[in-house]
Amino acid sequence: MAASVAAAVSGLRRAIRRSPSWLGPSPRPLSSEPPPTQATAVRDAFLSFFRDRYGHQLVPSASVRPRGDPSLLFVNAGMNQFKPIFLGTVDPRSEMAGFRRVANSQKCVRAGGRHSDLEDVGRDLSHHTFFEMLGNWAFGGEYFKVEACSMAWELLTRVYGIPEDRLWVSYFDGDPKSGLDPDLESRDIWLSLGVSASHVLSFGPQENFWEMGDTGPCGPCTEIHYDLAGGVGAPQLVELWNLVFMQYNREADGSLQPLPQRHVDTGMGLERLVAVLQGRRSTYDTDLFSPLLNAIHQGSKAPPYLGRVGAADEGRTDMAYRVVADHIRTLSVCIADGVSTGMSGAPLVLRRILRRAVRFSTEVLRAPPGFLGSLVPVVVETLGDTYPELQKNSAQIASLVSEEEAAFLASLQRGRRIIDRTLRRLAPSDVFPAEVAWSLSMSGDLGLPLDLVELMLEEKGVQLDSAGLARLAEEEAQRRAQQAEAVEEQGLRLDIHALGELQRRGVPPTDDSPKYNYCLLPSGSYEFGPCEAQVLQLYTEDGRAVASVGEGQRCGLLLDRTNFYAEQGGQASDRGYLVRLKQQDVLFPVARAQVCGGFILHEAVAPECLKVGDQVQLHVDKAWRLGCMEKHTATHLLNWALRQSLGPGTEQRGSHLSPERLRFDVATQAPLTPEQLQVVESTVQEAVRQDEAVYMEEVALAHTVHVPGLRCLDEVYPDPVRVVSVGVPVARALDPASHAALQASVELCCGTHLLRTGAVGDLVIIGERQLAKGTTRLLAITGEQAQQAREVGQSLAQEVEAATERLSRGSRDVVEAQRLSKDMGRLTDAVDTAVMPQWQRRELQAALKVLQRRANTAVRKLEMRQAAQKTQELLQRHSEGPLIVDTVSTESLSVLVKVVRQLCEQVPSTSVLLLSPQPLGHVLCACQVAQSPTPAFTAEAWALAVCSYMGGKAWGSRVVAQGTGSTADLEAALSTARAYALNQL
């Protein structure tokens, strides 16, 4: 038994530390096990168990795009969407604040970042980049260890019918360094549930203490493992379920402090559970993957999938099957959730995944081009009922995958050519330059995975400069870290302990309803009244709570109420000032306001002492607030206009607005055309001209669920939620029978808005670019700025029209033609950089491109005509000989070069150097040496000798060169030219 336990411990350590592959099929079937259960039924059974038997609320899966969490590339665990609860920052008015016990199946992606399985996928039988995490949670001490362990054991043994003797558990063995005792409570719970003592093992913090990150909530965990061996020989353990008991918070200094409230966070991978219940040797042998593997076999030239790994997998065929099957699931889910391929962050990781899949499908499976896109319907068939966004976006997913595949195959061919050309320049013993490999990689231009570059070099027997590559990777990591630090600067915030202390003291959340207390006066101006409040708490810059702050001190103020809008929902924070009551002459500037767990923290600089308990009066910056209101209402109108113009399936991907301008990200199948941009602007303008009323009202969140056309983002909304409706009263807009939300702008929004649309004045889209495939970013301005932009656009349009007229009249000489060509270039630069309507910019850019081409053609024709005339004049003056050194009257260096070329074409045995005097003593120079197998001297050296004499410079090649200089004695320069050539001859 000791040997068996030792083997189990060894196997368990391997399972925990490196998630090993499934080692093979079970030697004997599960006793009294029902027939294999379909994955859909397994998922449904989990959710039904917690909902029907233990009263858990079922919540939908969050998008795999993290919402407001810059620390994550993708949602990689079921707990991600509940972070605000764990951190104590949840909005107390939101639905999430009311969660006590919930369960769900969460879409997860582990690729890139701290938790990445990308490079392991395909090498074994269990790793995935996309998987589904089944989980149940208890918040605020709703239940804890006894209930969590009991529910898990009941579900696995009674509902799923897994024999108890096939299950092992582990618990936390303590950590003396951190002062943590062993979790004997969990051990005793398992023993009381009937788990054999020999199947209960303890481990240290590496295996059984879960942490969210370097800082934040954490706690001991207990894990349930399944024995693949079934008692035959040494146990082969794989983790099934992890139950985390969040009790502590990891501080910045590394210490642990108890959390104000305890939580339960559990997670179980659906794919692994299904494999166990279906008695399969790996997750890839379940009905979650078998339809994909069959489709891959049918669509490629590869032999059938046999589930081999390592050396047994000849040609890595089965590895390729697993890579393609896993990656197409990940790609489909990510694209459906709005993540597109790109050049940084999550989009870059997604591009790596796609290109890795293309590599294996084309090079190993020998699949035809466009193959990956053909697999998308299979993914939709297996997952679409659970995640309907896959069904909704299936065509877009397939299109994007196919386009990226084609682009990568072209890059692959180009990469091979670059490698071959580089190898031709290397000596046999040289290593391949790291800089070239880096330029080929995902961090460079072509986006080839570095492992593919290494493989291509390995096939040619060439070694890569690994040390140089590591250096470049380190430099890239440092650069990205510096960028990330700049982005994550968020100013003063309340940490979890400050929030916990406020909640312990019973301090209510900040009443920020006064932010909506403003009115529209008959004059058309807005009135924003002051707000009186009491200072409840003061904080220093490092987050310490203090009773007072002194002169010049930057601090955070927590008040019982405020009329400041705290930055959220894409709208910039208000700014303004506050004064103490009865002391109106001392202003405390407020730079920003931020919301932390329902409390509004104001950042201010104290000109003199301020104390807790002081009565203050707050004043928002009216111009700043009104600018935000204009931009926010304009953002809603823009969102509505895009849907009206591009179709109801058009979805917002994000926005941000400040008084200066608004930014709006929208999902699009292709870049917007100038005509579409113009139609969108016109639609907004019409709503502005109508000066429609903007209705705002708080309603129960449940009343907004089934309203056709209602716009809402992937955000957590408070309950009740504020509804903003343009032109239609909220009650009518929310009536499903009216369908009013399909014809008007109706959105869930907590921002501040105009009361009538007329104050927007105008809206102009001044910028448009593709953030990633399928996502377009629009920049827009309103009001007077928009009017000025239209005026600039009109002025530039008139200039382009005038240039067209000038070009149509033609040019009398080269100088006039060249001037017109340069004017076209300057006009193009002006159009490229002006603040003007983007639709008009695109139209003028297209027109200028044609005009520039016509102008350049006219210049070339006039130059050739003038050069031919000058050539004939020179030929008449010079008899045949080895040299022609002379002057030519022309204002164009280009014409001078053409004269030289034409002379040498007509007299190939002659070397020619010509000078052209210009105003103020400047001189142009051009030369060409006679064409012969062994020329006596080079054109570049000849021009340099003459131009150096004139104090100028020269450039060119061995055959043709040109230059400039300055001299008052042109004859001396000509003599220098003749003497140099004759000496060389």
Steps between C-alpha positions, in 0.01 A plus 500: 500500500787738580641445153156556347451826692850614406421434136173684538676799655751502216225478240297767673793739514553454129131553434490819703827653383493434129155366410631186327348333200252223554719196517269256328160334510369359822589130541152420627159665458342704776284279720125555450577794276218612269565523126718794389319829549499770236687818588182707475330279758804517730497879490124517554518257792756718677293817463174329592656345810605831648189690389230249593654325799697778669336822381783646295429777252620410151693781333607499134860463395685828475669591173857374468593867454586622852285792603697776671786270604830597335681221685337237275529430130203263512254379761683191622289385795140501609576739782619785277161663462451491878826678582316815612331293772828347617673840494209676670459746211163382369244774442248452784216592262590233244348157467838348581496664844202280583668172401522253787522158339542467123610242243587504132703359213763757405684524169872516579812558292847429633746629244756771561555667833561329831279197437574377147459150362562597137834327446379184678192453284539201271802355679283304744141382527360755742615859448273758335509872433120519520301308756182530702523548874209371707483685829297584806557795731392614843558866586517678832499181707176364348658159554853376543707184519249246631231585246740539206668162558169324562339637183800405288514146639126451451508620139795284400396178673121508495409704191791408272542159657878506537610221738633640826809279487609675178512842669790649698513835676775736611501778757734780613781385728581844633786743442718584802669786308165677465378397844221284354386184678393183313139499380397214724137609474491398132675174578245410766208594272621257233548223754150560635360469146647149475822565309759238589785638711748359248336713230537826697838664441650832609723739307659839546420842356626422151226242450225586747502876558329698225585864421334733254830675423800657669254690719132458579261243650633148554458198720548127550345264250402137500506300178316191383693264271397200294706182480529385140662173607198395703703323767708296256863583562615846603230768502484726195343815635351792309340803661124532460383775733667777697318649798655829613421656837583870480591611850800731456630793301860504374637847567753688288770421759425127470324466834159338545203672664155349568229606256200692635277230346571140401406348165488162328630476142497163325596395150478174305599459136209368295724329244683292761179412685337384175803283422468331839126444463534370144787270597728651240877501501520874435288812472547485122315168486175649633201624304626855553782429253411191298285694247792733439754218466273327249461822301876551496552149367240547228631840392873425499734242351604369842447143624236446771562632852647232729569696820877445504751722684876539510724276294208274411338788311698473177500823303308665787174428320292445813655804664386704198146361535490615864648842426254575220198371694588697812598819323194525276282483813703779659491712187125460460420589860737799510382650172136452601579699817655785305871412520663537159852425389744786540852608586494536878340356811223245463461561123868410455457178698195413292704554184767263637232239563359536150840480333601203710183325382572593136853369528390159626204471264699581185845359575407190699142415406545627140161666509401730211485880534184619672477181704486661844201714413310188395527367858312792656152350437609186689594712803168682477318166484663373822500822707246731337199396708685582822666815368260654243747774406679230296189445291446874460853568377583175318537661155724777632719246685548284191576804284762642735669161549520442125641847431765465771591154372556631148710790629716269711562257215628793294723606791629145530612498138666838540669382820651204320643733236653727766656204677645365175643839406655543845653153490668575168690785668615291798811290529438129570596540868296817565190501719180647363472869605261558790391832351375332183317230695342766722382698197332184370334429833172609659682800650629606159349545157391160366360338812658156465510312831861478619472124544407478131803712406723270706344195337557641150866567588537159661384339177786682324757404764546857624512612862320811622678765710308414818695741722424790270137397482476489880648850516245634253217330690619657825513845341148452366376389843653807664340728243158344552540517878572872479192551282288296739618703799397819325155360421436368849554836670157552657552757773363471852282201574344328800653158560313199631584579862385859477175380345465227762550752780235731354257209472582387856423848627171492312589796280241505220610528137538853368173652387594626155143561381562879511712458185168484315371821660526744211247676283462671164409866530270682254808675365636164385781490757539237771502562871705273724424562865756455779484207738552519874673208665694388805857366498476142627861394452829634364778295341864575429662425164612157624145410605524554876185622673564825689292745699636810327723617216722807490595774261621385157420136570354283223224289649188295448166616640208275579174692540151392593366636171633654179392657174824392328481231231760233576680359197321190375312372199746670265418852623780711645473608862369841594742757631435815697554619854356501848488761774430481870164640598529856627846524347433541130831668416722193545465262204607138521558392135357155420685336211294186465255267671515121500253238615626226731246247618218753501707772669603807300856610571583859404861588424584849621785725606447672834599870504459489876385266774194282441358266765260208527160641588542823305196616309582577137332617184591342163497674165556316174689665214194596291677521165673166559176330608302646210771383259471146638122513477515612137745225411307231688168579337682522167650156567152354541385667178808370319435147627140522380600648163752223439232238565257683274758525220689171529224276635364396841781246548755781536642484852688747715837371625587788728511876531664782686408864510629824641406862424751509214388202295339159508639163401271219388599142415254307287495145362497515119536243226719740297633855525226759462478659156493880461134470403418308820687752714309782337165327550580440869587866549185611319285274718646655816461850357132440435442392861686811616295727274179349638614609849338190646443457871732266688307297758675342799342277758600232749316172454531146632773316313263211434273730295777555245584137424265426211473839329577467125773737388607612849875570498715393791866412533674207663498675836356458847203735539344611829148401589300714450677604180487834322352497150581778252254536212519759222167628370288229665382496864665219696174323581409477133854405401496209745165371381597188296187537291590851385835406342595864562854399596553376144433845353666721763810516715418316823784385725578396853736771622600662828673797337394863490318621188351801335128551549450580130709393202524847346788597728723246325508756221666273246704180486793430271692174481859621463687171518452135419740208524492127535594397853495137393323288246130563551534800734502863388588795722326829425605840636242776502453859615188707555372855515724785392793267443289302257398813313864606471591156369234528230634840402854362474374214289313735268805722460723204414239370256509837322880485483484152347243625248727791406799266463294281270420803285869604485601149398232491229637821347844344469844649571703717267839383624677265735521749783126559505430126480738426786345775709155351442626152595648634824175683574319166467737348756451785746124481455510125564690558826245760606208265433674214684548702819207742510217475752220450250218254417653158446270418210615816325865426581472157338337650187762774467784253559372286215466803272847631589657162432370517142600867462851435632544219251385727215726784616803272521429368153477854362833588664670196352373576151612865512837402646556242226404754233732768643780247550475389137528861384807567718657174387478597136652841573798339677556243226519781248768678710713194577664267249548140598765442764560344840358797696215751500533756780271799461225712650126472443233755585230327706344549843450126558757248615267231365521655149878524528525128581273417207721702262806309622326166450376588149847618395659173617230299326577673170881504552572192718878541488487850650508597868283806575499755785266798488466802729198726519541843664218611733422830674730618782796300370352153559592232247336168407721213384428169319733251335519153346811304402542320169363149490788252477599170660776671701415870557800715589319684779159516669230761458465537876871584542490742206199690636650504849826653370316781321239569769762495774689765306177704508454436875202270446412131511433217255331162495429223252645175363798386297318587177277803575537770766374845588574777747485866592741777592563873484761695305551839337748356251314247287788466253734388778249233600479378139881491482509290819253257342704466180831463684367226730361295209808540280730400783294184555488418131 
